[in-house]
Amino acid sequence: MRIITGTAKGIKLKTPRGRDVRPTSDRVKESLFAILAGRIAEAAVADFFAGTGNLGLEALSRGAASAVFIDASPASLALVRENAARAQLAERAEFLRQDALAAAGRFARDGRAFDLIFCDPPYNKGLAAAILEKIDAANLLRPGGVVIIEHSRHESLPAGLAHLKISRTERYGETLLTFLEHTT
């Protein structure tokens, strides 16, 4: 796994052993960032269920202004910190060790909102729907922004969200990338 382009192009990211973290494949990541091309520069990014930091670090490498990496696992967050340092992107990164749902509530209380929100929760545990409902209720997406959720094709996403609507879905085998935009 590596940074595809930008200031940290070619930097290899460390990944954990085992199956607890499932990093987004380079193929899926390349497609994702091709779709987001015009939205990255100067964006404020949140990377929920950060894992290795793969998506948020790619956004920083491509010119995002800042990224906050959220993961409940101390080991995962340590890996994100190490990868950010390795890619020389740590100065624009913030690291939050917290459950994703609790972090969304915290951001709402602090009045924070983002241009890009990446969510890559563990598959088939109901977390895809739960985090979208929390992001929507907290109104964490700025107008013109986009939430990208990576999830299993066997998972249903919530319908009738107040501030978010599905604008696009891409399928890569068992994986779906669903894009939701802020409704104005």
PyRosetta script that sets phi, psi and omega in degrees:
from pyrosetta import init, pose_from_sequence

init()
pose = pose_from_sequence("MRIITGTAKGIKLKTPRGRDVRPTSDRVKESLFAILAGRIAEAAVADFFAGTGNLGLEALSRGAASAVFIDASPASLALVRENAARAQLAERAEFLRQDALAAAGRFARDGRAFDLIFCDPPYNKGLAAAILEKIDAANLLRPGGVVIIEHSRHESLPAGLAHLKISRTERYGETLLTFLEHTT")
pose.set_psi(1, 136.7)
pose.set_omega(1, -174.6)
pose.set_phi(2, -146.7)
pose.set_psi(2, 165.8)
pose.set_omega(2, 170.6)
pose.set_phi(3, -78.9)
pose.set_psi(3, 128.0)
pose.set_omega(3, -172.4)
pose.set_phi(4, -78.0)
pose.set_psi(4, -44.9)
pose.set_omega(4, -177.0)
pose.set_phi(5, -153.5)
pose.set_psi(5, 174.7)
pose.set_omega(5, 179.6)
pose.set_phi(6, 97.8)
pose.set_psi(6, -159.7)
pose.set_omega(6, -175.0)
pose.set_phi(7, -65.7)
pose.set_psi(7, -25.2)
pose.set_omega(7, -179.3)
pose.set_phi(8, -108.7)
pose.set_psi(8, 22.2)
pose.set_omega(8, -177.7)
pose.set_phi(9, -49.6)
pose.set_psi(9, 131.4)
pose.set_omega(9, 175.3)
pose.set_phi(10, 87.5)
pose.set_psi(10, -10.6)
pose.set_omega(10, 179.8)
pose.set_phi(11, -66.1)
pose.set_psi(11, 128.7)
pose.set_omega(11, 178.1)
pose.set_phi(12, -84.8)
pose.set_psi(12, 132.4)
pose.set_omega(12, 179.3)
pose.set_phi(13, -95.6)
pose.set_psi(13, 141.2)
pose.set_omega(13, 176.8)
pose.set_phi(14, -76.1)
pose.set_psi(14, 143.7)
pose.set_omega(14, 177.5)
pose.set_phi(15, -124.2)
pose.set_psi(15, 151.7)
pose.set_omega(15, -179.5)
pose.set_phi(16, -78.5)
pose.set_psi(16, 159.8)
pose.set_omega(16, 172.4)
pose.set_phi(17, -80.7)
pose.set_psi(17, 156.9)
pose.set_omega(17, 177.2)
pose.set_phi(18, 90.3)
pose.set_psi(18, -170.9)
pose.set_omega(18, -174.4)
pose.set_phi(19, -116.4)
pose.set_psi(19, 12.5)
pose.set_omega(19, -179.5)
pose.set_phi(20, -69.1)
pose.set_psi(20, -32.8)
pose.set_omega(20, 178.7)
pose.set_phi(21, -114.5)
pose.set_psi(21, 132.6)
pose.set_omega(21, -178.2)
pose.set_phi(22, -119.6)
pose.set_psi(22, 87.7)
pose.set_omega(22, -177.4)
pose.set_phi(23, -63.8)
pose.set_psi(23, 147.7)
pose.set_omega(23, 175.2)
pose.set_phi(24, -63.2)
pose.set_psi(24, 130.4)
pose.set_omega(24, -178.6)
pose.set_phi(25, -66.1)
pose.set_psi(25, 155.0)
pose.set_omega(25, 178.6)
pose.set_phi(26, -58.7)
pose.set_psi(26, -37.5)
pose.set_omega(26, -179.6)
pose.set_phi(27, -62.3)
pose.set_psi(27, -47.1)
pose.set_omega(27, 179.2)
pose.set_phi(28, -66.6)
pose.set_psi(28, -41.7)
pose.set_omega(28, -179.8)
pose.set_phi(29, -62.9)
pose.set_psi(29, -41.8)
pose.set_omega(29, 177.8)
pose.set_phi(30, -60.0)
pose.set_psi(30, -45.0)
pose.set_omega(30, 178.7)
pose.set_phi(31, -63.3)
pose.set_psi(31, -45.2)
pose.set_omega(31, 179.9)
pose.set_phi(32, -56.8)
pose.set_psi(32, -49.2)
pose.set_omega(32, -176.5)
pose.set_phi(33, -74.4)
pose.set_psi(33, -23.9)
pose.set_omega(33, 172.3)
pose.set_phi(34, -65.8)
pose.set_psi(34, -39.1)
pose.set_omega(34, 178.7)
pose.set_phi(35, -67.9)
pose.set_psi(35, -37.2)
pose.set_omega(35, -176.1)
pose.set_phi(36, -87.8)
pose.set_psi(36, 1.7)
pose.set_omega(36, -168.6)
pose.set_phi(37, -40.8)
pose.set_psi(37, -48.2)
pose.set_omega(37, -175.7)
pose.set_phi(38, -83.3)
pose.set_psi(38, 0.1)
pose.set_omega(38, -174.1)
pose.set_phi(39, -108.1)
pose.set_psi(39, -0.6)
pose.set_omega(39, -169.4)
pose.set_phi(40, -89.5)
pose.set_psi(40, -40.4)
pose.set_omega(40, -175.1)
pose.set_phi(41, -54.8)
pose.set_psi(41, 125.7)
pose.set_omega(41, 177.0)
pose.set_phi(42, 64.7)
pose.set_psi(42, 14.1)
pose.set_omega(42, -179.2)
pose.set_phi(43, -73.8)
pose.set_psi(43, 147.3)
pose.set_omega(43, 167.8)
pose.set_phi(44, -92.1)
pose.set_psi(44, 123.3)
pose.set_omega(44, -171.1)
pose.set_phi(45, -117.5)
pose.set_psi(45, 140.8)
pose.set_omega(45, 168.5)
pose.set_phi(46, -118.9)
pose.set_psi(46, 134.2)
pose.set_omega(46, 179.7)
pose.set_phi(47, -120.5)
pose.set_psi(47, 90.5)
pose.set_omega(47, 179.5)
pose.set_phi(48, -77.9)
pose.set_psi(48, 144.1)
pose.set_omega(48, -175.5)
pose.set_phi(49, 56.3)
pose.set_psi(49, 52.3)
pose.set_omega(49, -167.9)
pose.set_phi(50, -59.8)
pose.set_psi(50, -33.2)
pose.set_omega(50, 178.6)
pose.set_phi(51, 63.4)
pose.set_psi(51, -101.1)
pose.set_omega(51, 178.6)
pose.set_phi(52, -97.1)
pose.set_psi(52, -11.4)
pose.set_omega(52, -175.5)
pose.set_phi(53, 86.1)
pose.set_psi(53, 7.7)
pose.set_omega(53, -175.3)
pose.set_phi(54, -47.0)
pose.set_psi(54, -51.7)
pose.set_omega(54, -173.7)
pose.set_phi(55, -75.1)
pose.set_psi(55, -47.0)
pose.set_omega(55, 179.1)
pose.set_phi(56, -64.0)
pose.set_psi(56, -37.8)
pose.set_omega(56, 178.0)
pose.set_phi(57, -67.7)
pose.set_psi(57, -37.7)
pose.set_omega(57, 175.6)
pose.set_phi(58, -61.2)
pose.set_psi(58, -42.5)
pose.set_omega(58, 178.5)
pose.set_phi(59, -62.9)
pose.set_psi(59, -43.5)
pose.set_omega(59, 177.6)
pose.set_phi(60, -61.8)
pose.set_psi(60, -42.8)
pose.set_omega(60, 179.3)
pose.set_phi(61, -60.3)
pose.set_psi(61, -31.8)
pose.set_omega(61, -178.4)
pose.set_phi(62, -90.7)
pose.set_psi(62, 6.4)
pose.set_omega(62, 172.2)
pose.set_phi(63, 111.4)
pose.set_psi(63, 7.6)
pose.set_omega(63, 174.1)
pose.set_phi(64, -61.0)
pose.set_psi(64, 145.7)
pose.set_omega(64, -177.8)
pose.set_phi(65, -70.7)
pose.set_psi(65, -39.2)
pose.set_omega(65, -176.6)
pose.set_phi(66, -158.4)
pose.set_psi(66, 160.6)
pose.set_omega(66, 175.3)
pose.set_phi(67, -146.9)
pose.set_psi(67, 136.3)
pose.set_omega(67, 172.2)
pose.set_phi(68, -109.7)
pose.set_psi(68, 128.4)
pose.set_omega(68, -177.7)
pose.set_phi(69, -105.1)
pose.set_psi(69, 122.4)
pose.set_omega(69, -176.4)
pose.set_phi(70, -116.3)
pose.set_psi(70, 123.9)
pose.set_omega(70, 174.8)
pose.set_phi(71, -155.3)
pose.set_psi(71, 139.9)
pose.set_omega(71, -180.0)
pose.set_phi(72, -78.7)
pose.set_psi(72, -20.5)
pose.set_omega(72, -176.6)
pose.set_phi(73, -84.0)
pose.set_psi(73, 122.1)
pose.set_omega(73, 176.5)
pose.set_phi(74, -59.8)
pose.set_psi(74, -37.9)
pose.set_omega(74, -179.7)
pose.set_phi(75, -65.6)
pose.set_psi(75, -42.5)
pose.set_omega(75, 178.6)
pose.set_phi(76, -64.5)
pose.set_psi(76, -44.7)
pose.set_omega(76, -178.4)
pose.set_phi(77, -65.6)
pose.set_psi(77, -36.0)
pose.set_omega(77, 175.3)
pose.set_phi(78, -62.9)
pose.set_psi(78, -38.8)
pose.set_omega(78, 178.2)
pose.set_phi(79, -66.0)
pose.set_psi(79, -40.8)
pose.set_omega(79, 176.9)
pose.set_phi(80, -61.2)
pose.set_psi(80, -46.0)
pose.set_omega(80, 179.0)
pose.set_phi(81, -58.5)
pose.set_psi(81, -44.4)
pose.set_omega(81, 179.6)
pose.set_phi(82, -63.3)
pose.set_psi(82, -43.4)
pose.set_omega(82, 179.2)
pose.set_phi(83, -66.3)
pose.set_psi(83, -38.1)
pose.set_omega(83, 177.6)
pose.set_phi(84, -63.4)
pose.set_psi(84, -42.3)
pose.set_omega(84, 178.0)
pose.set_phi(85, -65.6)
pose.set_psi(85, -44.0)
pose.set_omega(85, 179.6)
pose.set_phi(86, -58.1)
pose.set_psi(86, -38.6)
pose.set_omega(86, -178.8)
pose.set_phi(87, -88.7)
pose.set_psi(87, 1.7)
pose.set_omega(87, -178.7)
pose.set_phi(88, 57.3)
pose.set_psi(88, 43.4)
pose.set_omega(88, -179.2)
pose.set_phi(89, -121.0)
pose.set_psi(89, 3.5)
pose.set_omega(89, -173.5)
pose.set_phi(90, -63.4)
pose.set_psi(90, -27.9)
pose.set_omega(90, -177.2)
pose.set_phi(91, -67.1)
pose.set_psi(91, -19.8)
pose.set_omega(91, 178.1)
pose.set_phi(92, -107.0)
pose.set_psi(92, 13.0)
pose.set_omega(92, -176.6)
pose.set_phi(93, -113.1)
pose.set_psi(93, 148.0)
pose.set_omega(93, 173.8)
pose.set_phi(94, -126.0)
pose.set_psi(94, 142.7)
pose.set_omega(94, -175.0)
pose.set_phi(95, -122.7)
pose.set_psi(95, 125.9)
pose.set_omega(95, -176.8)
pose.set_phi(96, -127.4)
pose.set_psi(96, 111.8)
pose.set_omega(96, 176.8)
pose.set_phi(97, -87.6)
pose.set_psi(97, 99.0)
pose.set_omega(97, -177.4)
pose.set_phi(98, -163.7)
pose.set_psi(98, 152.9)
pose.set_omega(98, 172.2)
pose.set_phi(99, -57.8)
pose.set_psi(99, 138.9)
pose.set_omega(99, -176.1)
pose.set_phi(100, -59.3)
pose.set_psi(100, -41.5)
pose.set_omega(100, -178.7)
pose.set_phi(101, -66.5)
pose.set_psi(101, -41.2)
pose.set_omega(101, 177.3)
pose.set_phi(102, -66.1)
pose.set_psi(102, -39.1)
pose.set_omega(102, 179.1)
pose.set_phi(103, -63.0)
pose.set_psi(103, -39.8)
pose.set_omega(103, 178.0)
pose.set_phi(104, -60.2)
pose.set_psi(104, -43.2)
pose.set_omega(104, 176.5)
pose.set_phi(105, -62.9)
pose.set_psi(105, -40.1)
pose.set_omega(105, 178.4)
pose.set_phi(106, -62.7)
pose.set_psi(106, -44.5)
pose.set_omega(106, 178.8)
pose.set_phi(107, -61.7)
pose.set_psi(107, -39.1)
pose.set_omega(107, 178.6)
pose.set_phi(108, -62.6)
pose.set_psi(108, -45.3)
pose.set_omega(108, 179.4)
pose.set_phi(109, -62.9)
pose.set_psi(109, -33.5)
pose.set_omega(109, -179.6)
pose.set_phi(110, -84.9)
pose.set_psi(110, -4.0)
pose.set_omega(110, -179.6)
pose.set_phi(111, 72.4)
pose.set_psi(111, 26.3)
pose.set_omega(111, -179.6)
pose.set_phi(112, -90.3)
pose.set_psi(112, 144.9)
pose.set_omega(112, 174.9)
pose.set_phi(113, -143.9)
pose.set_psi(113, 162.2)
pose.set_omega(113, -171.2)
pose.set_phi(114, -133.5)
pose.set_psi(114, 157.0)
pose.set_omega(114, 176.0)
pose.set_phi(115, -86.7)
pose.set_psi(115, -36.7)
pose.set_omega(115, 178.5)
pose.set_phi(116, -130.5)
pose.set_psi(116, 132.1)
pose.set_omega(116, 176.0)
pose.set_phi(117, -127.1)
pose.set_psi(117, 118.7)
pose.set_omega(117, 175.5)
pose.set_phi(118, -99.0)
pose.set_psi(118, 135.1)
pose.set_omega(118, 176.3)
pose.set_phi(119, -133.5)
pose.set_psi(119, 122.2)
pose.set_omega(119, 177.9)
pose.set_phi(120, -134.0)
pose.set_psi(120, 68.2)
pose.set_omega(120, -177.4)
pose.set_phi(121, -74.2)
pose.set_psi(121, 162.2)
pose.set_omega(121, 172.8)
pose.set_phi(122, -54.5)
pose.set_psi(122, 140.2)
pose.set_omega(122, -176.2)
pose.set_phi(123, -71.8)
pose.set_psi(123, 149.1)
pose.set_omega(123, 168.9)
pose.set_phi(124, 57.5)
pose.set_psi(124, 37.2)
pose.set_omega(124, 177.1)
pose.set_phi(125, -123.9)
pose.set_psi(125, 8.8)
pose.set_omega(125, -179.4)
pose.set_phi(126, 80.7)
pose.set_psi(126, 1.0)
pose.set_omega(126, -176.5)
pose.set_phi(127, -76.1)
pose.set_psi(127, -27.2)
pose.set_omega(127, 178.7)
pose.set_phi(128, -61.8)
pose.set_psi(128, -49.5)
pose.set_omega(128, 178.8)
pose.set_phi(129, -65.9)
pose.set_psi(129, -42.1)
pose.set_omega(129, -177.1)
pose.set_phi(130, -63.0)
pose.set_psi(130, -44.3)
pose.set_omega(130, -178.4)
pose.set_phi(131, -70.1)
pose.set_psi(131, -36.6)
pose.set_omega(131, 177.2)
pose.set_phi(132, -64.4)
pose.set_psi(132, -41.7)
pose.set_omega(132, 178.1)
pose.set_phi(133, -62.3)
pose.set_psi(133, -39.3)
pose.set_omega(133, -179.4)
pose.set_phi(134, -70.3)
pose.set_psi(134, -43.7)
pose.set_omega(134, 177.5)
pose.set_phi(135, -60.5)
pose.set_psi(135, -41.9)
pose.set_omega(135, 179.6)
pose.set_phi(136, -65.6)
pose.set_psi(136, -49.9)
pose.set_omega(136, -178.6)
pose.set_phi(137, -61.4)
pose.set_psi(137, -35.9)
pose.set_omega(137, -179.8)
pose.set_phi(138, -82.6)
pose.set_psi(138, -10.0)
pose.set_omega(138, -178.9)
pose.set_phi(139, 52.2)
pose.set_psi(139, 54.5)
pose.set_omega(139, -175.8)
pose.set_phi(140, -84.9)
pose.set_psi(140, -9.1)
pose.set_omega(140, -178.1)
pose.set_phi(141, -97.8)
pose.set_psi(141, 127.6)
pose.set_omega(141, 177.3)
pose.set_phi(142, -71.2)
pose.set_psi(142, 153.8)
pose.set_omega(142, 173.4)
pose.set_phi(143, -55.5)
pose.set_psi(143, 136.3)
pose.set_omega(143, -176.9)
pose.set_phi(144, 85.9)
pose.set_psi(144, -5.2)
pose.set_omega(144, -178.8)
pose.set_phi(145, -85.4)
pose.set_psi(145, 175.9)
pose.set_omega(145, -179.7)
pose.set_phi(146, -144.6)
pose.set_psi(146, 139.1)
pose.set_omega(146, 171.1)
pose.set_phi(147, -101.8)
pose.set_psi(147, 133.1)
pose.set_omega(147, 176.0)
pose.set_phi(148, -118.9)
pose.set_psi(148, 120.2)
pose.set_omega(148, 179.2)
pose.set_phi(149, -116.8)
pose.set_psi(149, 127.2)
pose.set_omega(149, 176.0)
pose.set_phi(150, -96.6)
pose.set_psi(150, 124.7)
pose.set_omega(150, -176.3)
pose.set_phi(151, -151.6)
pose.set_psi(151, 167.0)
pose.set_omega(151, 177.4)
pose.set_phi(152, -70.7)
pose.set_psi(152, 147.3)
pose.set_omega(152, 177.5)
pose.set_phi(153, -68.1)
pose.set_psi(153, -10.6)
pose.set_omega(153, 179.4)
pose.set_phi(154, -89.3)
pose.set_psi(154, -3.9)
pose.set_omega(154, -179.2)
pose.set_phi(155, -98.5)
pose.set_psi(155, 137.9)
pose.set_omega(155, 175.4)
pose.set_phi(156, -94.1)
pose.set_psi(156, 143.0)
pose.set_omega(156, 175.6)
pose.set_phi(157, -101.9)
pose.set_psi(157, 154.8)
pose.set_omega(157, -177.1)
pose.set_phi(158, -67.7)
pose.set_psi(158, 145.0)
pose.set_omega(158, 175.4)
pose.set_phi(159, -102.6)
pose.set_psi(159, 156.7)
pose.set_omega(159, 174.2)
pose.set_phi(160, 72.3)
pose.set_psi(160, 36.4)
pose.set_omega(160, 175.7)
pose.set_phi(161, -72.4)
pose.set_psi(161, 146.6)
pose.set_omega(161, -174.8)
pose.set_phi(162, -72.6)
pose.set_psi(162, -38.7)
pose.set_omega(162, -172.8)
pose.set_phi(163, -116.0)
pose.set_psi(163, -5.0)
pose.set_omega(163, -175.1)
pose.set_phi(164, -126.2)
pose.set_psi(164, 141.7)
pose.set_omega(164, 172.7)
pose.set_phi(165, -137.2)
pose.set_psi(165, 143.5)
pose.set_omega(165, 179.3)
pose.set_phi(166, -68.7)
pose.set_psi(166, 128.0)
pose.set_omega(166, 179.1)
pose.set_phi(167, -111.2)
pose.set_psi(167, -19.4)
pose.set_omega(167, -176.1)
pose.set_phi(168, -167.4)
pose.set_psi(168, 146.6)
pose.set_omega(168, 173.4)
pose.set_phi(169, -137.3)
pose.set_psi(169, 132.7)
pose.set_omega(169, 177.3)
pose.set_phi(170, -120.5)
pose.set_psi(170, 140.5)
pose.set_omega(170, -179.2)
pose.set_phi(171, -113.0)
pose.set_psi(171, 134.8)
pose.set_omega(171, 177.0)
pose.set_phi(172, -132.1)
pose.set_psi(172, 86.0)
pose.set_omega(172, -176.3)
pose.set_phi(173, 64.7)
pose.set_psi(173, -120.2)
pose.set_omega(173, 179.6)
pose.set_phi(174, -82.2)
pose.set_psi(174, -10.7)
pose.set_omega(174, -175.0)
pose.set_phi(175, -97.3)
pose.set_psi(175, 136.7)
pose.set_omega(175, 172.0)
pose.set_phi(176, -115.9)
pose.set_psi(176, 140.4)
pose.set_omega(176, 167.5)
pose.set_phi(177, -109.2)
pose.set_psi(177, 117.9)
pose.set_omega(177, 178.5)
pose.set_phi(178, -112.1)
pose.set_psi(178, 130.6)
pose.set_omega(178, -179.1)
pose.set_phi(179, -105.7)
pose.set_psi(179, 129.0)
pose.set_omega(179, 178.1)
pose.set_phi(180, -123.3)
pose.set_psi(180, 134.2)
pose.set_omega(180, -179.4)
pose.set_phi(181, -111.4)
pose.set_psi(181, 155.2)
pose.set_omega(181, 178.2)
pose.set_phi(182, -69.7)
pose.set_psi(182, 130.7)
pose.set_omega(182, 175.5)
pose.set_phi(183, -87.3)
pose.set_psi(183, 138.9)
pose.set_omega(183, -178.9)
pose.set_phi(184, -111.0)
pose.dump_pdb("model.pdb")
